[in-house]
Amino acid sequence: MTEQQQPQPWRLIRRVLPQHTDHAGVMWHGAYLSWLEEARVEALSAAGLAYADLSAEGLELPVVSLSIQYRQALLHGEEVCVCSWVLARQGVKLPWRSAFLKADGSVAAEASVELVLVDLSAGAGQRKLMRRLPQTLSQALQQLERGPD
């Protein structure tokens, strides 16, 4: 898909707070992970599927692959837009791409995350990789691939 064909991203706006930073006021690398998770949960909710509903069915979407390229520092007090795109499913993997944009539009970081769907309802630590998605998740992912209305 070319840049012109790419749907609008799902957006999460956040401000770098003291708890996100190291002693020098630079956003700590681990804080990016929390925002990526929050962006995915909020996007799913906006597409009509509450993550809590998946969990109630014994389903989870664990991260199986994560890559972040840091381009420039995010500093205490800066507003950041986490722009996320859901990509087409690749086998059992559900790929997401995200960019952390500063207020001036410059890219502070880029991330790729791959999730899989697992069924935990068997209990006792049993995890079953699900190759077939429930209809609610499939519909939400289709909406996410199209981008926000």
ROMARNU-876119 format. One record per residue: x, y, z of N, C-alpha, C in turn; residue in one letter. Coordinates in nm, 4 decimals, padded with zeros to 6 digits. Example, Ala and Ser with C-alpha at 12.3 -4.5 7.8 and 13.67 -1.06 7.14 Angstrom:
BEGIN
<<01.3190; -00.5690; 00.7800>; <01.2300; -00.4500; 00.7800>; <01.3200; -00.3300; 00.7800>; A>
<<01.2850; -00.2250; 00.7080>; <01.3670; -00.1060; 00.7140>; <01.2900; 00.0030; 00.7870>; S>
***
This chain:
BEGIN
<<00.0845; -00.1176; 00.0000>; <00.0000; 00.0000; 00.0000>; <00.0890; 00.1239; 00.0000>; M>
<<00.0614; 00.2183; -00.0868>; <00.1403; 00.3406; -00.0930>; <00.0934; 00.4366; 00.0153>; T>
<<00.1744; 00.5386; 00.0392>; <00.1385; 00.6383; 00.1401>; <00.0041; 00.7032; 00.1077>; E>
<<-00.0235; 00.7269; -00.0235>; <-00.1483; 00.7926; -00.0620>; <-00.2691; 00.7031; -00.0367>; Q>
<<-00.2517; 00.5708; -00.0431>; <-00.3615; 00.4784; -00.0223>; <-00.3798; 00.4421; 00.1250>; Q>
<<-00.2837; 00.4728; 00.2057>; <-00.2870; 00.4355; 00.3468>; <-00.4013; 00.5069; 00.4172>; Q>
<<-00.4814; 00.4340; 00.4951>; <-00.5904; 00.4986; 00.5681>; <-00.5371; 00.5932; 00.6753>; P>
<<-00.6248; 00.6780; 00.7238>; <-00.5892; 00.7661; 00.8331>; <-00.5534; 00.6812; 00.9550>; Q>
<<-00.4588; 00.7264; 01.0355>; <-00.4197; 00.6482; 01.1535>; <-00.5191; 00.6651; 01.2678>; P>
<<-00.5152; 00.5696; 01.3571>; <-00.5830; 00.5829; 01.4859>; <-00.4904; 00.6671; 01.5717>; W>
<<-00.5439; 00.7668; 01.6398>; <-00.4602; 00.8626; 01.7133>; <-00.4861; 00.8573; 01.8640>; R>
<<-00.3767; 00.8643; 01.9370>; <-00.3800; 00.8748; 02.0823>; <-00.2894; 00.9916; 02.1179>; L>
<<-00.3431; 01.0924; 02.1826>; <-00.2657; 01.2110; 02.2208>; <-00.2270; 01.1979; 02.3683>; I>
<<-00.1004; 01.2163; 02.3968>; <-00.0493; 01.2097; 02.5333>; <00.0528; 01.3205; 02.5540>; R>
<<00.0778; 01.3507; 02.6811>; <00.1806; 01.4465; 02.7185>; <00.2849; 01.3718; 02.8002>; R>
<<00.4111; 01.4000; 02.7756>; <00.5197; 01.3369; 02.8507>; <00.5183; 01.3959; 02.9918>; V>
<<00.4900; 01.3118; 03.0894>; <00.4818; 01.3517; 03.2296>; <00.6082; 01.3075; 03.3039>; L>
<<00.6284; 01.3596; 03.4243>; <00.7493; 01.3219; 03.4977>; <00.7685; 01.1709; 03.5123>; P>
<<00.6605; 01.0954; 03.5328>; <00.6759; 00.9502; 03.5502>; <00.7195; 00.8785; 03.4228>; Q>
<<00.7135; 00.9460; 03.3078>; <00.7586; 00.8871; 03.1816>; <00.9069; 00.9109; 03.1545>; H>
<<00.9723; 00.9918; 03.2369>; <01.1070; 01.0371; 03.2030>; <01.2152; 00.9829; 03.2968>; T>
<<01.3372; 00.9942; 03.2475>; <01.4529; 00.9621; 03.3309>; <01.4934; 01.0891; 03.4064>; D>
<<01.6037; 01.0860; 03.4767>; <01.6472; 01.2001; 03.5573>; <01.6777; 01.3242; 03.4739>; H>
<<01.7012; 01.3087; 03.3440>; <01.7332; 01.4224; 03.2572>; <01.6096; 01.4797; 03.1879>; A>
<<01.4902; 01.4258; 03.2194>; <01.3678; 01.4762; 03.1581>; <01.3409; 01.4208; 03.0193>; G>
<<01.4116; 01.3141; 02.9815>; <01.3919; 01.2483; 02.8523>; <01.3016; 01.1276; 02.8731>; V>
<<01.2059; 01.1089; 02.7824>; <01.1137; 00.9957; 02.7963>; <01.1920; 00.8655; 02.7967>; M>
<<01.1667; 00.7850; 02.8995>; <01.2306; 00.6552; 02.9202>; <01.1792; 00.5579; 02.8155>; W>
<<01.2656; 00.4719; 02.7634>; <01.2281; 00.3823; 02.6539>; <01.1101; 00.2907; 02.6887>; H>
<<01.0976; 00.2496; 02.8131>; <00.9873; 00.1616; 02.8529>; <00.8507; 00.2280; 02.8489>; G>
<<00.8472; 00.3612; 02.8601>; <00.7191; 00.4323; 02.8560>; <00.6526; 00.4205; 02.7189>; A>
<<00.7315; 00.4037; 02.6152>; <00.6761; 00.3877; 02.4809>; <00.5858; 00.2640; 02.4747>; Y>
<<00.6247; 00.1584; 02.5452>; <00.5474; 00.0343; 02.5432>; <00.4074; 00.0546; 02.6000>; L>
<<00.3984; 00.1300; 02.7082>; <00.2671; 00.1571; 02.7680>; <00.1774; 00.2323; 02.6712>; S>
<<00.2330; 00.3300; 02.6026>; <00.1529; 00.4078; 02.5076>; <00.1123; 00.3242; 02.3876>; W>
<<00.1979; 00.2325; 02.3427>; <00.1598; 00.1434; 02.2332>; <00.0422; 00.0553; 02.2735>; L>
<<00.0480; 00.0010; 02.3942>; <-00.0613; -00.0823; 02.4455>; <-00.1896; 00.0000; 02.4585>; E>
<<-00.1789; 00.1178; 02.5146>; <-00.2949; 00.2044; 02.5314>; <-00.3559; 00.2395; 02.3954>; E>
<<-00.2718; 00.2674; 02.2978>; <-00.3207; 00.3010; 02.1631>; <-00.3986; 00.1837; 02.1037>; A>
<<-00.3487; 00.0611; 02.1219>; <-00.4189; -00.0564; 02.0673>; <-00.5525; -00.0790; 02.1369>; R>
<<-00.5538; -00.0689; 02.2681>; <-00.6769; -00.0911; 02.3437>; <-00.7816; 00.0146; 02.3081>; V>
<<-00.7397; 00.1403; 02.2992>; <-00.8329; 00.2485; 02.2650>; <-00.8849; 00.2356; 02.1218>; E>
<<-00.7980; 00.1963; 02.0287>; <-00.8410; 00.1790; 01.8897>; <-00.9433; 00.0653; 01.8791>; A>
<<-00.9169; -00.0467; 01.9463>; <-01.0130; -00.1571; 01.9453>; <-01.1470; -00.1121; 01.9999>; L>
<<-01.1442; -00.0359; 02.1073>; <-01.2671; 00.0145; 02.1669>; <-01.3420; 00.1057; 02.0693>; S>
<<-01.2684; 00.1930; 02.0017>; <-01.3306; 00.2834; 01.9043>; <-01.3896; 00.2066; 01.7867>; A>
<<-01.3345; 00.0886; 01.7586>; <-01.3849; 00.0049; 01.6497>; <-01.4978; -00.0867; 01.6963>; A>
<<-01.5413; -00.0692; 01.8199>; <-01.6576; -00.1417; 01.8685>; <-01.6307; -00.2659; 01.9505>; G>
<<-01.5063; -00.2881; 01.9916>; <-01.4751; -00.4065; 02.0710>; <-01.3933; -00.3670; 02.1930>; L>
<<-01.4531; -00.3794; 02.3093>; <-01.3807; -00.3509; 02.4334>; <-01.2852; -00.4662; 02.4633>; A>
<<-01.1612; -00.4326; 02.4945>; <-01.0622; -00.5351; 02.5260>; <-01.1100; -00.6202; 02.6441>; Y>
<<-01.1814; -00.5574; 02.7363>; <-01.2340; -00.6298; 02.8526>; <-01.3304; -00.7406; 02.8093>; A>
<<-01.4026; -00.7184; 02.6996>; <-01.4937; -00.8215; 02.6492>; <-01.4161; -00.9425; 02.5971>; D>
<<-01.3039; -00.9168; 02.5307>; <-01.2183; -01.0279; 02.4864>; <-01.1687; -01.1068; 02.6068>; L>
<<-01.1196; -01.0347; 02.7066>; <-01.0674; -01.0998; 02.8271>; <-01.1753; -01.1807; 02.8975>; S>
<<-01.2979; -01.1283; 02.8997>; <-01.4090; -01.1991; 02.9644>; <-01.4382; -01.3320; 02.8947>; A>
<<-01.4072; -01.3417; 02.7657>; <-01.4252; -01.4659; 02.6908>; <-01.3051; -01.5586; 02.7045>; E>
<<-01.2039; -01.5171; 02.7821>; <-01.0843; -01.5982; 02.7992>; <-00.9837; -01.5792; 02.6869>; G>
<<-00.9986; -01.4708; 02.6099>; <-00.9100; -01.4445; 02.4972>; <-00.8143; -01.3312; 02.5295>; L>
<<-00.6928; -01.3439; 02.4815>; <-00.5914; -01.2402; 02.5000>; <-00.5145; -01.2211; 02.3703>; E>
<<-00.4541; -01.1026; 02.3566>; <-00.3734; -01.0682; 02.2403>; <-00.2311; -01.0351; 02.2854>; L>
<<-00.1496; -01.1373; 02.3146>; <-00.0132; -01.1091; 02.3595>; <00.0750; -01.0604; 02.2447>; P>
<<00.1721; -00.9795; 02.2800>; <00.2732; -00.9325; 02.1858>; <00.3728; -01.0458; 02.1642>; V>
<<00.3992; -01.0788; 02.0367>; <00.4999; -01.1818; 02.0056>; <00.6222; -01.1222; 01.9368>; V>
<<00.6098; -00.9981; 01.8914>; <00.7231; -00.9307; 01.8286>; <00.7065; -00.7811; 01.8472>; S>
<<00.8180; -00.7142; 01.8769>; <00.8154; -00.5699; 01.8994>; <00.9474; -00.5102; 01.8537>; L>
<<00.9370; -00.4027; 01.7784>; <01.0566; -00.3315; 01.7332>; <01.0279; -00.1820; 01.7426>; S>
<<01.1206; -00.1083; 01.8044>; <01.1071; 00.0375; 01.8137>; <01.2365; 00.1010; 01.7646>; I>
<<01.2219; 00.1971; 01.6755>; <01.3354; 00.2756; 01.6289>; <01.3184; 00.4159; 01.6846>; Q>
<<01.4107; 00.4569; 01.7687>; <01.4066; 00.5882; 01.8312>; <01.4779; 00.6867; 01.7393>; Y>
<<01.4119; 00.7954; 01.7013>; <01.4682; 00.8938; 01.6082>; <01.5166; 01.0195; 01.6806>; R>
<<01.4356; 01.0667; 01.7755>; <01.4743; 01.1849; 01.8535>; <01.4044; 01.1791; 01.9884>; Q>
<<01.4628; 01.2439; 02.0843>; <01.4126; 01.2375; 02.2214>; <01.2780; 01.3070; 02.2361>; A>
<<01.1944; 01.2489; 02.3215>; <01.0725; 01.3156; 02.3674>; <01.1037; 01.3682; 02.5072>; L>
<<01.0669; 01.4928; 02.5314>; <01.1048; 01.5590; 02.6563>; <00.9847; 01.5867; 02.7446>; L>
<<01.0120; 01.5947; 02.8741>; <00.9091; 01.6268; 02.9725>; <00.8280; 01.7469; 02.9250>; H>
<<00.6959; 01.7342; 02.9274>; <00.6054; 01.8430; 02.8901>; <00.5607; 01.8418; 02.7449>; G>
<<00.6288; 01.7670; 02.6588>; <00.5909; 01.7651; 02.5173>; <00.4616; 01.6876; 02.4947>; E>
<<00.3803; 01.7388; 02.4016>; <00.2618; 01.6657; 02.3585>; <00.3030; 01.5738; 02.2441>; E>
<<00.2508; 01.4509; 02.2473>; <00.2879; 01.3494; 02.1495>; <00.1613; 01.2868; 02.0932>; V>
<<00.1604; 01.2629; 01.9626>; <00.0525; 01.1892; 01.8984>; <00.1063; 01.0521; 01.8608>; C>
<<00.0431; 00.9482; 01.9157>; <00.0772; 00.8117; 01.8772>; <-00.0198; 00.7746; 01.7652>; V>
<<00.0315; 00.7680; 01.6438>; <-00.0483; 00.7337; 01.5259>; <-00.0284; 00.5860; 01.4966>; C>
<<-00.1384; 00.5111; 01.4870>; <-00.1280; 00.3665; 01.4678>; <-00.2111; 00.3201; 01.3499>; S>
<<-00.1540; 00.2234; 01.2774>; <-00.2211; 00.1614; 01.1645>; <-00.2235; 00.0111; 01.1873>; W>
<<-00.3384; -00.0499; 01.1616>; <-00.3492; -00.1951; 01.1653>; <-00.3230; -00.2441; 01.0240>; V>
<<-00.2313; -00.3378; 01.0118>; <-00.1961; -00.3927; 00.8816>; <-00.2703; -00.5237; 00.8585>; L>
<<-00.2705; -00.5703; 00.7362>; <-00.3377; -00.6957; 00.7024>; <-00.2761; -00.8108; 00.7819>; A>
<<-00.3610; -00.9003; 00.8239>; <-00.3209; -01.0179; 00.9004>; <-00.2187; -01.0995; 00.8216>; R>
<<-00.1178; -01.1510; 00.8919>; <-00.0139; -01.2331; 00.8306>; <-00.0133; -01.3690; 00.8999>; Q>
<<-00.0894; -01.4627; 00.8469>; <-00.1049; -01.5929; 00.9126>; <-00.1787; -01.5732; 01.0436>; G>
<<-00.1164; -01.6137; 01.1544>; <-00.1795; -01.5944; 01.2854>; <-00.1424; -01.4599; 01.3475>; V>
<<-00.0500; -01.3883; 01.2839>; <-00.0019; -01.2618; 01.3407>; <-00.0894; -01.1439; 01.2987>; K>
<<-00.1121; -01.0549; 01.3953>; <-00.1907; -00.9331; 01.3753>; <-00.0950; -00.8147; 01.3896>; L>
<<-00.0448; -00.7625; 01.2780>; <00.0574; -00.6566; 01.2842>; <-00.0001; -00.5156; 01.2966>; P>
<<00.0685; -00.4342; 01.3754>; <00.0385; -00.2915; 01.3924>; <00.1664; -00.2137; 01.3642>; W>
<<00.1491; -00.0943; 01.3112>; <00.2615; -00.0026; 01.2934>; <00.2227; 00.1280; 01.3607>; R>
<<00.3147; 00.1891; 01.4316>; <00.2869; 00.3140; 01.5022>; <00.4008; 00.4127; 01.4844>; S>
<<00.3664; 00.5401; 01.4903>; <00.4657; 00.6480; 01.4871>; <00.4346; 00.7433; 01.6015>; A>
<<00.5377; 00.7859; 01.6705>; <00.5263; 00.8846; 01.7785>; <00.5631; 01.0195; 01.7182>; F>
<<00.4644; 01.1071; 01.7039>; <00.4879; 01.2360; 01.6393>; <00.4909; 01.3491; 01.7398>; L>
<<00.5902; 01.4359; 01.7254>; <00.5987; 01.5569; 01.8073>; <00.4974; 01.6590; 01.7553>; K>
<<00.4766; 01.7662; 01.8286>; <00.3802; 01.8690; 01.7914>; <00.4118; 01.9311; 01.6551>; A>
<<00.5399; 01.9346; 01.6176>; <00.5773; 01.9921; 01.4872>; <00.5639; 01.8910; 01.3731>; D>
<<00.5168; 01.7706; 01.4035>; <00.4975; 01.6672; 01.3024>; <00.6174; 01.5780; 01.2793>; G>
<<00.7302; 01.6082; 01.3432>; <00.8487; 01.5239; 01.3242>; <00.8318; 01.3911; 01.3982>; S>
<<00.8954; 01.2884; 01.3445>; <00.8837; 01.1534; 01.4003>; <00.9882; 01.1347; 01.5102>; V>
<<00.9405; 01.1069; 01.6302>; <01.0308; 01.0810; 01.7424>; <01.0686; 00.9332; 01.7491>; A>
<<00.9742; 00.8462; 01.7116>; <01.0002; 00.7021; 01.7134>; <00.8989; 00.6326; 01.6235>; A>
<<00.9380; 00.5139; 01.5772>; <00.8486; 00.4293; 01.4991>; <00.8512; 00.2902; 01.5601>; E>
<<00.7366; 00.2239; 01.5579>; <00.7269; 00.0920; 01.6197>; <00.6481; -00.0039; 01.5318>; A>
<<00.6873; -00.1301; 01.5377>; <00.6122; -00.2390; 01.4759>; <00.5840; -00.3404; 01.5852>; S>
<<00.4580; -00.3814; 01.5935>; <00.4161; -00.4765; 01.6956>; <00.3352; -00.5861; 01.6275>; V>
<<00.3615; -00.7109; 01.6655>; <00.2811; -00.8221; 01.6169>; <00.2173; -00.8917; 01.7357>; E>
<<00.0874; -00.9179; 01.7221>; <00.0096; -00.9845; 01.8252>; <-00.0404; -01.1181; 01.7705>; L>
<<-00.0786; -01.2073; 01.8578>; <-00.1513; -01.3286; 01.8209>; <-00.2695; -01.3400; 01.9163>; V>
<<-00.3683; -01.4159; 01.8760>; <-00.4847; -01.4399; 01.9610>; <-00.4690; -01.5744; 02.0287>; L>
<<-00.4815; -01.5752; 02.1610>; <-00.4755; -01.7005; 02.2355>; <-00.6003; -01.7145; 02.3225>; V>
<<-00.6376; -01.8399; 02.3420>; <-00.7519; -01.8748; 02.4255>; <-00.6985; -01.9275; 02.5574>; D>
<<-00.7331; -01.8592; 02.6655>; <-00.6889; -01.8987; 02.7991>; <-00.8006; -01.9655; 02.8783>; L>
<<-00.9163; -01.9880; 02.8153>; <-01.0335; -02.0347; 02.8890>; <-01.0195; -02.1766; 02.9434>; S>
<<-00.9225; -02.2543; 02.8935>; <-00.9031; -02.3906; 02.9451>; <-00.8506; -02.3886; 03.0879>; A>
<<-00.7951; -02.2744; 03.1311>; <-00.7457; -02.2610; 03.2675>; <-00.6124; -02.3301; 03.2901>; G>
<<-00.5671; -02.3275; 03.4145>; <-00.4419; -02.3921; 03.4583>; <-00.3239; -02.3599; 03.3675>; A>
<<-00.3157; -02.2344; 03.3241>; <-00.2022; -02.1926; 03.2438>; <-00.2041; -02.2427; 03.1008>; G>
<<-00.3123; -02.3041; 03.0594>; <-00.3234; -02.3557; 02.9220>; <-00.3481; -02.2403; 02.8255>; Q>
<<-00.2704; -02.2377; 02.7176>; <-00.2866; -02.1368; 02.6135>; <-00.3034; -02.2071; 02.4803>; R>
<<-00.4073; -02.1698; 02.4075>; <-00.4293; -02.2281; 02.2762>; <-00.4231; -02.1163; 02.1736>; K>
<<-00.3293; -02.1260; 02.0799>; <-00.3184; -02.0298; 01.9718>; <-00.4403; -02.0456; 01.8820>; L>
<<-00.5071; -01.9344; 01.8552>; <-00.6285; -01.9395; 01.7739>; <-00.5981; -01.8923; 01.6317>; M>
<<-00.6237; -01.9783; 01.5386>; <-00.6032; -01.9440; 01.3982>; <-00.7264; -01.8773; 01.3390>; R>
<<-00.8410; -01.9070; 01.3938>; <-00.9665; -01.8482; 01.3471>; <-01.0102; -01.7435; 01.4490>; R>
<<-01.0356; -01.6226; 01.4011>; <-01.0750; -01.5129; 01.4901>; <-01.2251; -01.5153; 01.5142>; L>
<<-01.2680; -01.4820; 01.6358>; <-01.4116; -01.4668; 01.6589>; <-01.4641; -01.3522; 01.5719>; P>
<<-01.5910; -01.3586; 01.5370>; <-01.6497; -01.2596; 01.4474>; <-01.6351; -01.1177; 01.5012>; Q>
<<-01.6507; -01.0984; 01.6304>; <-01.6399; -00.9637; 01.6866>; <-01.5008; -00.9051; 01.6660>; T>
<<-01.3984; -00.9865; 01.6850>; <-01.2611; -00.9396; 01.6656>; <-01.2324; -00.9195; 01.5170>; L>
<<-01.2772; -01.0102; 01.4341>; <-01.2565; -00.9984; 01.2905>; <-01.3181; -00.8694; 01.2368>; S>
<<-01.4406; -00.8391; 01.2791>; <-01.5072; -00.7160; 01.2352>; <-01.4339; -00.5924; 01.2856>; Q>
<<-01.3900; -00.5944; 01.4101>; <-01.3176; -00.4797; 01.4658>; <-01.1863; -00.4573; 01.3906>; A>
<<-01.1150; -00.5651; 01.3590>; <-00.9888; -00.5523; 01.2866>; <-01.0113; -00.4992; 01.1452>; L>
<<-01.1189; -00.5391; 01.0814>; <-01.1506; -00.4852; 00.9490>; <-01.1729; -00.3353; 00.9572>; Q>
<<-01.2455; -00.2915; 01.0608>; <-01.2664; -00.1482; 01.0812>; <-01.1338; -00.0775; 01.1088>; Q>
<<-01.0491; -00.1392; 01.1879>; <-00.9206; -00.0791; 01.2205>; <-00.8321; -00.0657; 01.0962>; L>
<<-00.8366; -00.1647; 01.0078>; <-00.7579; -00.1579; 00.8836>; <-00.8048; -00.0421; 00.7948>; E>
<<-00.9358; -00.0141; 00.7959>; <-00.9887; 00.0965; 00.7146>; <-00.9538; 00.2330; 00.7718>; R>
<<-00.9289; 00.2371; 00.9015>; <-00.8974; 00.3637; 00.9682>; <-01.0238; 00.4228; 01.0293>; G>
<<-01.0075; 00.5269; 01.1109>; <-01.1230; 00.5899; 01.1775>; <-01.2133; 00.6583; 01.0751>; P>
<<-01.3400; 00.6640; 01.1093>; <-01.4373; 00.7307; 01.0201>; <-01.4159; 00.8792; 01.0156>; D>
***
